[in-house]
Amino acid sequence: MGTLPLQKCTEHKFSATVNRTHTFIHSIAILFMLYYRLIINLTTIHLSFLPYWFLIFTSELILSFIWLLDSANTWTPVSRSVFPENLPPDDELPAIDVFICTADPKKEPPLGVVNTVLSAMAIDYPPEKVTVYLSDDGSSVLTLCAIREAWKFGELWIPFCKEFGVKRICPDVFFQAVDEINGSKEYLQEREKIQKEYEVFKERLKKAQENGGTEERHFGPNIEIIGQRGKNNGKAKIPSLVYVSREKNPSHPHHFKAGALNVLLRVSGIISNSPYILMLDCDMHSNDPSSARQAMCFHLDPKISPSLAFVQFPQRFHNISKKDIYDSALRAIFVIGFMYRSVVEDYFTSFILHCKGWKSVFYNPTRPAFLGSATTNLNDTLVQGTRWSSGLTEVLFSRFCPLIYGLKSRIPLVECMCYAYLATQALYCFPAWFLAIIPQLCLLNGIPIYPKVSSPWFIVYSFLFLSTLSKYLWDVVHSGGTMRTWWNEWRVWMIKSITAYFYGTLDAILKLIGFRKASFLPTNKVVDDERLKRYQMGIYDFQASKMLIVPLVTLVILNMISFIWGIGKVIFEGRFSDFFGQVFLSFFILMVNYPIIEGMILRKDKGSIPLSVTILSSLLSFSLLFLGSIFLM
């Protein structure tokens, strides 16, 4: 009699056929486009236009190259299912260490951190085999106080979750959910009792914070075992909880989150030394108590376990609005980290592990295993995007470039392409900037850069444009999104390309040549009620750094001028066939970025674009027009 299966992998052949067919046809169209630029267009342009032709051609090359890399992500789509009921008995399951990192009590409030800690302690796994570690890189007295209080509350919370089979094991989420209220008299009594204890617990933390708790720091390394492993309080055993604060010497690099995780590795090696590690962000609470057992279905399957390095759950968020105007859902797969050299230690570590022959599994269950806090305003979205872009670009320009180091390490080409796509994503900034400026300047100076509408080559450009948009719409809808999701993601892609990708690439280059030191800014987890309300209503919040807003507004104004001027050329000069491509490009940019126009002209609330930004951007736009006209003469 054979062993019962623990997991199953299913390949989606229809989706694979659609994706591969599209890749083949789209690639042929790209080759035609490149032939047009190099053979036909290059021989007809004026010598003075050559620098602009080069920038346009470079943009088309970069877009085509990144698109080709991205096609690898959908080459062989699969889904996975698990059978935790077939796992060994609890006493035979391996031990698990849970690593949680926090760095700044102002941006990562301790109440949210301890909610994550409590949810991790309440997972459906033998408690004597679970140890939860919290790394506090801010050395905050308030965080240490909060984690001590969390253990006391956990002595009530965890037995309650175990006894009544609670699914929402994060206290804050549980007490806000209406569908968890129905139950027996005993359940309701216990729930009311524990909720009162939780409110008292929150009030103590609030008072400590108001008294300046976020400013206080303890110095030197600190390791404190908050509660004993597997302690039995008469109802249920409770996992062990350990607080760790490492020493950080200002004169030596401490490698940010990767350094904190490596310290946790050394500490856990002495205290618990579990063979498996669950890593969570401080705002990423457990949403499914069975998540650890689900992961073990892969790790304990003898067919894949000898080479399996990690199981990755998708990053999901509890505070995403229906409109998700900032594309905070991160629907695309991203590989949530120990290696240094990059602030995106998760990406870099997983890549190196794959290069060394290890495998990984991406598992997307119906019920999200973990839920984090997404950015809900434009400033935080772009700051976070800048940090990620900087880290990814660092890897691209290092000796660990995926397309070189990966192929040398003999990992599959398709896998190399997937990693390379993420590493090159920030390079979108160059075609985004070039295509938002060069065609518009040429239009204003009467220089066509795309084929005439009457030319057969115009069909090639039209096909590539429509093919890209329609295939992306297919991907979005196929993964559960909507037309609105598709449109929002286009908008955020443009915004990030102009700002976050550009500043991230610049930051990485400056660090590589020694002009800047590596830095890490945690994403702000503090909720501003007014800004959150705008986010939930789908209204953009432009309360952001001028460095982020001015480039966006400048390019929108430039395209407004270009579009109005282009319409005049088309109508009064009768040059519709010559300039349709450029006029349509400006129109498309304006439609995608309509919220910026609205923020400049129609809105007067606190989240609108300040008049000073509009004036400065207008001056920069006219400067671009003036300089561009001089060089195009």
C-alpha positions in Angstrom: 0.0 0.0 0.0 1.5 3.3 -1.1 2.0 6.4 1.1 -0.9 8.9 1.1 0.0 12.1 -0.9 0.9 15.3 0.9 0.8 17.7 -2.1 -0.2 17.9 -5.8 1.0 20.1 -8.6 -1.3 20.8 -11.6 -0.1 22.4 -14.8 -2.6 24.6 -16.7 -2.1 23.6 -20.3 -4.7 25.9 -21.8 -3.2 29.0 -20.2 0.3 27.9 -21.1 -0.8 27.5 -24.8 -2.3 31.0 -24.8 0.7 32.6 -23.2 3.3 30.8 -25.4 1.3 31.6 -28.6 1.1 35.3 -27.6 4.8 35.4 -26.9 5.6 33.9 -30.3 3.3 36.3 -32.3 4.3 39.4 -30.2 8.0 38.5 -30.7 7.6 38.5 -34.5 5.9 41.9 -34.4 8.9 43.2 -32.3 11.3 42.0 -34.9 9.3 43.9 -37.6 9.4 47.0 -35.5 13.2 46.8 -35.0 13.6 46.2 -38.8 11.6 49.4 -39.5 13.6 51.5 -37.1 17.0 50.2 -38.2 16.6 49.7 -41.9 13.7 52.0 -43.1 13.4 54.8 -40.6 17.1 55.4 -40.0 17.8 55.9 -43.7 15.2 58.7 -44.1 15.8 60.9 -41.0 17.8 64.1 -40.9 21.2 64.0 -39.2 20.2 66.5 -36.6 17.4 64.2 -35.4 19.8 61.3 -34.9 20.2 61.7 -31.1 16.4 61.7 -30.6 16.0 58.7 -33.0 18.6 57.0 -30.8 16.6 57.7 -27.6 13.4 56.4 -29.1 15.1 53.3 -30.5 16.7 52.7 -27.0 13.2 53.0 -25.4 11.8 50.4 -27.8 14.7 48.1 -27.2 14.4 48.3 -23.4 10.6 47.8 -23.5 11.0 44.8 -25.8 13.7 43.2 -23.7 11.9 43.6 -20.4 8.7 42.3 -22.0 10.6 39.2 -23.2 11.9 38.6 -19.7 8.5 39.0 -18.3 7.0 36.4 -20.7 8.9 33.7 -18.8 6.7 34.3 -15.7 3.7 32.9 -17.5 5.5 30.2 -19.6 4.3 27.2 -17.4 1.5 28.3 -15.1 0.7 25.8 -12.3 -1.4 25.5 -9.2 -0.8 23.5 -6.1 -2.9 21.7 -3.5 -2.0 20.2 -0.1 -3.4 17.4 2.1 -2.4 18.3 5.7 -4.6 15.5 7.0 -1.9 13.1 5.7 0.9 14.6 7.8 2.6 12.5 10.5 1.2 12.7 14.1 2.0 15.8 16.0 4.7 14.2 18.1 6.6 13.4 14.8 6.4 16.9 13.3 9.6 18.9 13.1 10.0 22.1 15.2 9.5 25.6 13.8 11.1 28.9 14.6 9.1 32.0 13.7 11.2 35.1 12.9 9.5 38.6 13.1 11.4 41.8 12.5 10.7 45.4 13.5 12.9 48.5 13.3 11.0 51.7 14.1 8.3 52.0 16.8 7.1 55.2 15.2 6.5 53.8 11.7 5.7 50.3 13.0 3.5 50.7 16.0 4.0 48.1 18.7 0.3 47.2 18.9 0.5 46.0 15.3 3.8 44.1 16.0 2.4 42.3 19.0 -0.7 41.3 17.0 1.5 39.6 14.5 3.4 37.9 17.4 0.2 36.7 19.0 -1.1 35.4 15.7 2.1 33.4 15.2 1.9 32.0 18.7 -1.7 30.8 18.0 -1.0 28.8 14.8 -2.3 25.2 14.7 0.9 23.4 15.4 2.2 21.6 18.5 3.1 24.5 20.8 6.0 22.7 22.3 7.6 22.7 18.8 7.1 26.5 18.1 9.4 29.3 19.2 8.6 32.9 18.2 11.5 35.4 18.0 11.0 39.1 17.7 14.0 41.2 16.4 13.7 44.8 17.6 16.3 46.8 15.5 15.0 50.0 17.1 16.0 48.8 20.6 12.7 50.4 21.8 11.7 50.2 25.4 8.1 50.5 24.3 8.5 47.4 22.0 10.1 45.4 24.8 7.3 46.5 27.2 4.7 45.5 24.6 6.1 42.1 24.0 6.1 41.3 27.7 2.5 42.4 27.9 1.7 40.3 24.8 2.9 37.2 26.6 0.5 37.8 29.5 -2.4 38.4 27.1 -1.3 35.3 25.1 -1.9 33.2 28.2 -5.6 33.9 27.7 -5.7 34.4 23.9 -4.0 31.2 22.7 -6.1 28.7 24.9 -9.2 30.5 23.7 -8.2 30.1 20.0 -7.4 26.4 20.5 -10.6 25.6 22.5 -13.0 27.3 20.1 -11.2 26.7 16.8 -10.8 30.4 16.0 -9.7 31.0 12.4 -8.9 34.7 12.8 -6.0 34.3 15.3 -4.9 37.9 15.1 -6.7 39.6 18.1 -7.2 43.0 16.4 -8.8 41.3 13.3 -10.8 38.9 15.4 -12.5 41.5 17.6 -13.5 43.6 14.5 -15.1 40.6 12.7 -18.9 40.2 13.0 -19.0 36.7 11.7 -17.0 35.4 14.7 -19.6 36.5 17.2 -22.2 33.7 16.8 -21.6 30.8 19.1 -22.5 29.1 22.4 -23.1 30.9 25.7 -19.7 29.7 26.9 -18.0 31.0 23.8 -19.7 34.4 24.1 -18.8 34.7 27.8 -15.1 33.9 27.1 -15.0 36.2 24.1 -16.4 39.1 26.1 -13.9 38.5 28.9 -10.9 38.3 26.6 -12.0 41.4 24.7 -12.1 43.4 27.9 -8.5 42.2 28.7 -7.5 43.2 25.1 -8.9 46.7 25.6 -7.0 47.1 28.9 -3.8 45.8 27.1 -4.3 48.4 24.3 -4.9 51.2 26.8 -1.6 50.4 28.6 0.3 50.5 25.3 -1.3 53.8 24.3 -0.4 55.5 27.6 3.2 54.2 27.3 3.4 55.7 23.8 1.9 59.0 24.8 4.5 59.2 27.6 7.3 59.2 25.1 7.8 55.5 24.9 8.8 55.5 21.3 11.7 57.8 22.0 13.3 55.6 24.8 16.0 53.2 23.8 17.9 50.5 25.7 21.5 50.1 24.8 23.7 47.1 24.1 22.5 43.7 22.9 19.5 42.2 24.7 18.1 38.7 24.5 15.1 38.0 26.8 13.1 34.8 26.9 9.7 36.2 27.7 7.9 32.9 28.4 8.9 29.3 28.7 8.5 27.0 25.7 5.5 24.8 25.9 4.3 26.3 29.2 1.0 24.8 30.4 -1.4 27.2 32.1 -4.0 24.6 32.8 -5.9 24.9 29.5 -3.4 24.8 26.6 0.3 24.9 26.1 1.8 28.1 24.8 4.8 28.5 22.5 8.0 30.1 23.7 8.5 33.8 23.0 12.0 35.4 22.7 12.9 39.1 22.4 16.1 40.0 20.6 17.8 43.4 20.2 21.2 43.3 18.6 24.1 45.7 19.1 24.7 48.1 16.1 28.0 49.8 15.9 27.6 53.0 13.8 31.1 52.6 12.5 30.3 49.1 11.0 27.6 48.1 8.5 24.8 46.3 10.1 23.1 45.2 6.9 19.6 46.2 7.9 16.9 43.5 7.9 19.3 40.8 6.5 21.7 41.5 9.5 18.8 41.3 11.9 17.7 37.9 10.5 21.2 36.5 10.7 21.4 37.5 14.4 18.1 35.7 14.9 19.6 32.6 13.2 22.5 32.6 15.7 20.3 33.2 18.7 17.7 30.5 17.7 20.6 28.1 17.0 21.4 28.2 20.7 17.9 28.4 22.2 15.7 26.2 20.0 17.7 25.2 16.8 14.6 24.3 14.9 15.2 22.9 11.4 12.4 25.1 9.8 11.9 28.8 9.9 8.8 30.9 9.2 9.7 34.5 8.4 7.1 37.3 8.8 7.1 41.0 8.5 6.0 42.8 11.7 2.7 43.8 10.1 2.0 40.4 8.5 -0.3 38.5 10.8 -1.3 34.9 10.4 -4.7 34.6 8.8 -4.9 30.8 8.6 -3.9 28.7 11.6 -3.1 25.7 9.4 -0.5 27.6 7.3 2.5 25.9 9.0 1.0 22.5 8.4 0.3 23.4 4.7 4.0 24.3 4.3 5.0 21.1 5.9 3.1 19.2 3.2 5.9 20.3 0.8 8.8 20.0 3.2 7.9 16.5 4.3 7.1 15.2 0.8 10.1 12.9 0.0 9.6 13.5 -3.8 10.6 17.2 -3.5 12.0 17.7 0.0 15.7 16.8 -0.5 16.2 19.9 -2.7 13.4 22.2 -1.3 14.8 25.4 0.2 11.6 27.3 1.0 7.9 27.5 0.5 6.6 30.9 -0.5 3.1 32.2 0.2 1.9 35.2 -1.8 1.9 38.5 -0.1 -1.7 39.5 0.6 -3.0 42.5 2.5 -6.0 43.1 4.8 -6.4 46.9 4.1 -6.7 46.9 0.3 -9.6 49.0 -1.0 -11.9 47.8 -3.7 -10.4 50.4 -6.1 -6.8 49.8 -5.0 -5.6 53.0 -6.7 -2.0 52.5 -5.8 -1.7 48.9 -7.0 -0.8 47.9 -3.4 -2.1 44.3 -3.8 1.1 43.2 -5.5 -0.7 40.6 -7.5 2.5 39.6 -9.3 4.6 36.9 -7.7 7.6 38.2 -5.7 10.2 36.1 -3.9 8.9 38.2 1.0 15.8 37.0 3.3 19.5 36.6 4.6 22.1 37.6 2.0 23.8 41.0 2.2 24.7 43.3 -0.7 21.1 44.4 -1.4 18.3 45.9 0.6 15.9 43.4 -1.1 17.5 40.6 0.8 14.5 38.2 0.1 15.0 38.4 -3.7 18.8 38.1 -3.4 18.8 35.2 -1.0 16.3 33.2 -3.0 18.2 33.8 -6.2 21.5 32.6 -4.6 19.8 29.5 -3.2 18.4 28.6 -6.6 21.9 29.1 -8.1 23.2 26.6 -5.6 20.8 24.0 -6.8 18.0 24.4 -4.3 14.3 24.6 -5.3 11.3 26.5 -4.1 7.5 26.2 -4.1 5.0 29.0 -4.6 1.7 28.1 -2.9 -1.4 30.2 -3.2 -4.2 28.8 -1.0 -7.8 29.9 -1.3 -7.7 31.4 2.2 -4.7 33.8 2.4 -2.2 32.3 4.9 -0.9 35.7 6.0 -2.2 39.3 5.7 0.0 42.4 5.8 -0.6 46.1 5.7 -0.4 47.7 2.3 0.6 51.3 1.6 -2.5 53.5 1.4 -1.0 56.8 0.2 1.1 57.8 -2.8 4.1 59.0 -0.8 4.6 55.7 1.0 3.9 53.7 -2.2 6.7 55.5 -4.1 9.2 55.5 -1.2 8.7 51.8 -0.9 9.0 51.4 -4.6 12.2 53.4 -4.6 13.8 51.2 -2.0 12.9 48.0 -3.8 14.1 49.4 -7.2 17.4 50.5 -5.7 18.0 47.0 -4.2 17.0 45.2 -7.4 19.2 47.4 -9.6 22.1 46.8 -7.2 21.8 43.1 -8.0 21.5 43.8 -11.7 24.8 45.8 -11.8 26.7 43.4 -9.6 28.5 40.2 -10.4 25.3 38.4 -9.4 23.4 39.7 -12.5 20.8 37.0 -13.0 21.4 36.5 -16.7 25.1 36.0 -16.2 25.6 34.5 -12.7 22.4 32.5 -13.0 23.3 30.9 -16.4 26.9 30.3 -15.1 25.3 28.5 -12.2 23.3 26.4 -14.6 19.8 27.2 -13.4 17.1 27.0 -16.1 17.0 29.8 -18.6 13.3 30.5 -17.9 14.1 30.8 -14.2 17.0 33.2 -15.0 14.6 35.3 -17.1 12.1 35.5 -14.2 14.8 36.8 -11.8 16.2 39.1 -14.5 12.8 40.6 -15.1 12.5 41.7 -11.5 16.1 43.0 -11.5 15.6 45.0 -14.7 12.1 46.4 -13.8 13.5 49.7 -12.6 15.0 50.3 -16.1 11.4 51.0 -17.2 12.3 54.6 -16.1 14.3 55.3 -19.2 11.6 54.5 -21.9 9.0 56.1 -19.6 10.9 59.4 -19.5 12.0 59.3 -23.1 8.5 58.5 -24.5 6.9 61.1 -22.3 9.2 63.9 -23.7 10.8 63.1 -27.1 7.7 62.4 -29.3 6.0 65.4 -27.8 8.9 67.8 -28.5 9.1 66.4 -32.0 5.3 66.9 -32.5 5.6 70.5 -31.4 8.4 71.0 -33.9 6.6 69.3 -36.8 8.8 66.2 -36.9 7.0 62.8 -37.3 8.7 59.8 -35.6 6.1 57.0 -36.2 5.0 55.6 -39.5 2.1 57.3 -41.3 -1.3 55.9 -40.8 -1.4 54.9 -44.5 1.9 53.0 -44.1 1.8 49.2 -43.5 4.4 49.7 -40.8 1.8 51.6 -38.8 -0.1 48.3 -38.4 3.0 46.8 -36.6 3.0 49.6 -34.0 -0.7 49.4 -33.6 -0.6 45.6 -33.1 2.2 45.9 -30.5 0.3 48.5 -28.5 -3.0 46.6 -28.6 -1.3 43.2 -28.0 0.4 44.5 -24.9 -2.7 46.0 -23.4 -5.0 43.1 -24.3 -2.6 40.4 -23.0 -2.1 42.3 -19.8 -5.9 42.6 -19.5 -6.2 38.8 -20.0 -3.6 38.2 -17.2 -5.4 40.6 -14.8 -8.9 39.1 -15.4 -7.5 35.5 -15.4 -6.0 36.1 -11.9 -9.3 37.5 -10.5 -8.9 41.2 -11.3 -11.2 43.6 -13.1 -11.0 46.2 -15.9 -10.5 48.8 -13.1 -7.6 46.8 -11.7 -6.0 46.7 -15.1 -6.4 50.4 -15.6 -5.1 51.3 -12.1 -2.0 49.1 -12.6 -1.2 50.8 -15.9 -1.5 54.2 -14.1 0.7 53.1 -11.2 3.3 51.6 -13.6 3.6 55.0 -15.3 3.8 56.9 -12.0 6.4 54.5 -10.6 8.5 54.5 -13.8 8.8 58.2 -13.7 9.5 58.5 -10.0 10.3 55.3 -7.9 12.1 53.4 -10.7 14.1 56.5 -11.7 15.2 57.4 -8.2 15.8 53.8 -7.3 18.1 53.3 -10.3 19.9 56.6 -9.6 20.3 55.6 -5.9 21.8 52.2 -6.9 24.3 53.7 -9.3 25.4 56.3 -6.8 26.0 53.5 -4.2 27.9 51.4 -6.7 30.3 54.2 -7.5 30.7 55.1 -3.8 28.8 58.4 -3.8 26.2 57.1 -1.4 25.9 54.6 1.4 23.1 52.0 1.6 20.0 53.1 3.5 16.8 51.4 4.6 13.6 53.3 5.4 10.8 51.1 6.8 7.4 51.6 5.2 5.1 53.7 7.5 2.5 51.5 9.1 0.8 54.3 11.1 -2.7 55.0 9.8 -3.8 58.6 9.0 -7.6 58.5 9.1 -8.1 61.4 6.7 -5.7 59.9 4.1 -7.1 56.4 4.6 -10.6 57.8 3.9 -9.4 59.2 0.6 -7.8 55.9 -0.3 -11.0 54.0 0.4 -12.9 56.4 -1.8 -10.4 56.0 -4.6 -9.1 59.6 -4.5 -5.4 60.1 -5.0 -3.5 61.7 -2.2 -0.7 64.0 -3.5 0.6 65.0 -0.1 4.1 63.7 -1.0 7.6 65.0 -1.4 8.1 67.5 -4.2 10.8 65.2 -5.6 8.1 62.7 -6.3 5.3 64.9 -7.5 7.0 67.6 -9.6 8.3 65.2 -12.3 4.8 63.7 -12.7 3.1 67.1 -13.0 5.8 68.4 -15.3 5.4 65.6 -17.8 1.6 65.8 -17.7 1.7 69.5 -18.4 4.1 68.9 -21.3 1.7 66.3 -22.8 -1.3 68.6 -22.3 0.5 71.2 -24.4 1.6 68.6 -26.9 -1.9 67.2 -27.3 -3.6 70.6 -27.8 -0.9 71.7 -30.3 -1.0 68.3 -32.1 -4.8 68.6 -32.5 -4.2 71.9 -34.1 -1.7 70.5 -36.6 -4.0 67.6 -37.5 -7.0 69.9 -38.1 -5.5 73.0 -39.6 -2.4 71.6 -41.4 -4.2 68.4 -42.5 -1.3 66.2 -41.3 -3.4 63.5 -39.6 -1.5 60.6 -41.2 1.9 62.1 -40.1 1.2 62.9 -36.5 -1.6 60.5 -35.4 0.8 58.3 -33.5 2.3 61.1 -31.5 -1.0 62.8 -30.8 -2.5 59.5 -29.6 0.5 58.9 -27.4 0.0 62.2 -25.6 -3.7 61.5 -25.3 -3.1 58.0 -23.8 -0.6 59.5 -21.3 -3.2 62.1 -20.3 -6.0 59.6 -19.9 -3.9 57.2 -17.8 -2.7 60.1 -15.6 -6.1 61.9 -15.3 -6.0 61.9 -11.5 -2.9 64.3 -11.8 -4.9 66.7 -14.0 -7.8 66.5 -11.5 -5.4 67.1 -8.6 -4.0 70.2 -10.4 -7.2 71.8 -11.7 -10.4 70.4 -10.2 -9.6 69.5 -6.6 -9.1 71.9 -3.6 -8.9 69.4 -0.7 -5.8 68.7 1.3 -4.8 65.8 -0.9 -4.8 67.9 -4.1 -1.6 69.1 -5.8 -0.3 72.4 -4.2 -0.3 75.5 -6.4 3.4 75.9 -5.8 4.0 72.4 -7.4 1.9 73.3 -10.4 3.8 76.6 -10.9 7.2 75.0 -10.6 6.2 72.1 -12.9 4.8 74.6 -15.5 8.2 76.5 -15.5 10.0 73.2 -16.0 7.7 72.1 -18.8 8.2 75.4 -20.7 12.0 75.1 -20.1 11.9 71.6 -21.7 9.9 73.0 -24.6 12.3 75.8 -25.1 15.5 73.7 -24.9 14.0 70.9 -27.0 13.0 73.4 -29.7 16.6 74.8 -29.8 18.1 71.4 -30.3 15.6 70.3 -32.9 16.1 73.4 -35.1 
